[in-house]
């Protein structure tokens, strides 16, 4: 295979990563398919496959990952996954190689020189990527965490109470900062979601310069693309990607979160908010004393109730598409138990 450069978007979901990937997908040199979250879903299952040096175990992993990608809510158009070909292209018998080869096959099919993965939680596996020799370009995309919390509260995925949402947002971005300190400066670029909305052409020129590809104004027509329409159809939480940029999609938390919720978020993640240039608003609403065990139990119980409610009122078509992948993951675990 020709040399293809990986690009990894990192940060926290609900921060405009679909918008960014669809913009980049408009460029001929780049393919940016909707992510099936391969590492996030299969790293926790690796112990179920046994020794991957055993060809049978490794082939089973390849087959499962390929099927998982083929069941993605937003299909990967055109590319077909030959399990034997993937096995032959892997330089080592591990999940990271399967992940790399699958994305490279998509890039080769699309005649692209770069592939983009927007599984933002992959910041957890960045050092494994580095050890495997992938050396991605990293796009650290960030959004005001309080707006991220608002978005998660309305989404069918993720936590719903501000306490775990603040912790997740803080931890993800702290991991991004740590990664930035350990790799070459020319492989890491920070991007503000708010800047992307307010000055999309300027930001995309900065990003394409970083990647070293030619800017095209076609990136601003992302919402007209087939990939954008397919993404919007796959779930209501992605509706906006089939529309032009909504420039006022910021500061939602001021009307959507209570003063107490803002205080809880800022207590847990205030330092990172400040580091990324966001001002705190509810200082003093929540004192500096750590939350008690009783309070944490209350937060956890409320979070569970909110997640159950979100599932009950979720977009049925979006849920149906996601259930296919969930069923496969359940089958993998059941298969292992039977064996």
N, C-alpha and C positions, 0 to 999 in steps of 0.2 A: 504493500500500500504506500501511496505517496505520503510525504510528511504533512500531517494535518495538525494544526495548533488548537489545543483546547482553550476555551474561555469559560471560567466558572463565575457565576453571579453568586455573591454571598451576602448574608445579612439575615433578615427575618421576613417571612411571608407577609402578604398584604401590604407590601411597600412599593408596588409598581413594577415588580419583576416581570410580570406578563407583558405589560406595556413596553418595557425595555427590550425583552426578547423579540417581540413582534416587530418592533422598529428595526432591530438588527437583522431580523430574518428577511427584511426587504432588500438587503444587500446581496449581490450575487456571490460574493466570496464567503458568505456566512450562512450556515444552517443552524436554526435555533428551534428545534421541535419542543412541543409541550413535554415537560419532564414527568416520567413515571416514578421518580424518586427511587431509583434502583438501590443506591447505597443505604439510604434511610430505612428501606423496607427489608433488605436482605442481610445487612450486617448483623442484625439481631438474630437471624435464623442460621447463621453459618455453622454453628455447633451442631445443627441437625443433619448436616451433610457428611460429617465425619472427615476423614483425611482426603483432602482434594487432590493429593498426589495419586490417589486411586482413580484411574480413568473413568470408571463407572460413576463415581461420586461427582467428579468434575463435569461430566456430560449431563448428569441430572441437574446440576446447578445451572448450566448453560440453558438447558431446555426450560427450566422454570423461569429464569430471568427473561428469556425471549418471549415466552407466553405472557408474562406479566406486562411486558412492553406492548405486545400485540393487543392486550386488553385495556390499554390506556384510554381514559375518557375522551381525550383528543387524539385521534389516530395519527400515526406516523405515515404519511402518504408515500406510496410508491415502493419504499425499501422492503425487501423480504429478507428474513433472517434464516440462513442456512446454518443449522446447528454445527455441522461438521466443519464448515468454513470458519465459523467463529472459533472453534476449538483449535484449528490449525493456525489461526492468526494470533492467538494468545501467546505471549512470550513467557508466561508463567501460569501455573494452574491456581489462580485465585480470582476472587470477585472483582478486584480492581481492574484486572486485565479484561474481564468480560465486559465490564462497564465501558472501558476505553474503546474496545473493538466495536461494540454496538453503536456507539456514537460516531466512530470513524466510518463505519459502513453507511450510516445515514449521510455523512458529509460526502463520501465518495459517490453515493447515488445522486446527490444534489450537485455534484461537481464543485464542491466548496472547499476552501482552504482552511476554514475555521469551523469548529462546532461550539455551540453554546449550551451549557447545562444551567438551568435556573433553579435547581434544587438548592435553595439557599442554605439549608441545614448542612450542606456538604462542607461548610467551614469546619465541622467536627472531624471530617476525614481528610482535610487538606494535607496534613503531614503524611498520611498514607499515599496520597497522590504524588507528593514530592518524592517519597521513598521509592515509588514505582517508576519514577523518571518521567512523569507526565508534564510537569512544569507548566501548569496553566497560567494564563493571564487572569488576574482576579479583578472583578468589578464589584466593589463594595458599595452596594446600593442601600441607602438608609432613608428613613422617613420618621417624622416625629412619632415617638413611641406611643403617645397618647392617642393619636389618630389611628395607629396600627391596632391598638386595643379596641377602638370603636369599630373598626372594620372586622376584626375577629368576632366581635359580639354578634355581628349580622351574618357571618359566614357559616357554612355547614361543617367546616373543619375547625380544629384547634380548640384551645381553652377559651373560657368565656368570662371568668372573673378577672378583674384587673391585677390581682396579686400574682397569680401564675403568669399572666401575660407580661407583666412588668419584669418579672424574673427572667423569663425566656428572652425577651427583647434585650435586656441588659447583658445576659450571658452570651448571646449570639454576637452582639457587637463588640464585647470585650474580647471574644475569640478572634474577631476580625482584626482588632487592634494588635493583638499578640502575633497574629500571622504576618501583619504588615511589618513588624519589627524583625522578622526572621527571614524574609525573602528579599530579593533585589527590588529596589524602589521602582524600577521600570516594568515590573510585572503586577503592580497594584495601583488601582485607581479608585478614588472615592467619588461617589455620585449622590447628590441630594435629590430625592424624589421631588421636592418642592421646586428646585431649580430646573429639573427635567420638565415639569409642567409649565413653568413660567417662561423658560427660554429653551424650548426643545431643540431648535436648530443649533444654537450655540453649544448646548451640552452634547448633542450628537456629533458635532464637529470635533469636540474635545475627545470624545470616546473613540471615534474612528481614527483620529490622529494617534491616540494611544495604541490602538490595535494595529495601526499602520495599514489601513485600507482607505480607499477613496470615499469621501462623503458623497451621498446622493440625496437630493431633496425627496426622493421617493420614500425615505424612511418616515416622512410625515404623513404618508398615505397608507400607513399600516392598517388602518381600520377598514380599508377597502379590500384587503387581501383575503384569499380563501382561508388561510390559517387563522386569521382573526375571526372570521365568521364561524368556522368550525369550533373555535375556542368558546365563543359566546354561546353557541348552541348547546355546548356540553355542560353548562351550569350557569345559573343566574348570578352567581358571585363574580362571574367574568363578563357580565353584560357590557360593561363600559368599553371593553377592547374593540367592540364593533362600532364605536363612535369616535369622532375627533377628540383630541385632548380636552379634558375638562379642567380648565385652569384654576377654578376656584375650589378644587377638591382638597382643600387644606383646612386646618384648624377646626375640623369637625367636632373634636372633643369638647370644645367650649360650650356647645349646645347639647351634646350627646352624653357626656359623662357628668356625674354629680361632682360637687366640690370635694366630697369625701373620696370618691374614686380617683379624682385627679391627685389628691393628697397621697393616697396609697401608692399610686404609680410613681409619683415623684420621690416618695420616701425610698422605694425599692430601686429606682433607676435614675435618680436625679443627677448623679455624677456623670453618667453617660449622656443624658440629655444635654447637660452643659458642655460636655466635651464635643458634641456634635453641633453645638451652636444654638440650641433651643433654650428659651428662657423658662424658668420655673414660675408657677403661678400660685400654688396652694401651700407655700411654705408656712409652717406653723399650724396647719389644719390637723396634721397628724404629728405627734411628738416624735422625738428621736429614739425613744425606747423601742427595742424590738417587739414585734407582735407576740402576744402570749400564745401558748399552745391552744388555749380555748379559742382565741380569735382565728388561729390558723385552721382549726377544725371547722369553724363557721365558714371561713372562706372556701375550704375544700367542699363542704356540703353544698354551699350555694353554687359553686362551679359545676358540680355534678348535676344539680337541678337545671341549671341554665343549658348545659350540654344536652340533657334529655329533651328539654323544650325545643332547642334548636333542631334536633333530629326530627321531632314530631312535625315541625312546621317547615322542614327543608323542602327544597325543590325536588319533587319526586323523580323527575327525569334525571337530574344530576345525581341523586342518590343511587338510582338504578345503574347508571354507568359506573359509579364507584364500587358498587357491590360486586361486580365481576372480579375486580382485583382482590377485594377482601375475601371473596370465596376461594380464590386460588391460594392465598396465604393460609387460610384455614385448612385447605386440603393438604398443603405441604406439611403443616404441623400434625394433622391427623395421620397422614401417611407415615410419618416418622414414629408416631406412637404405636401404630399397628406393627411396624417392622421391629 
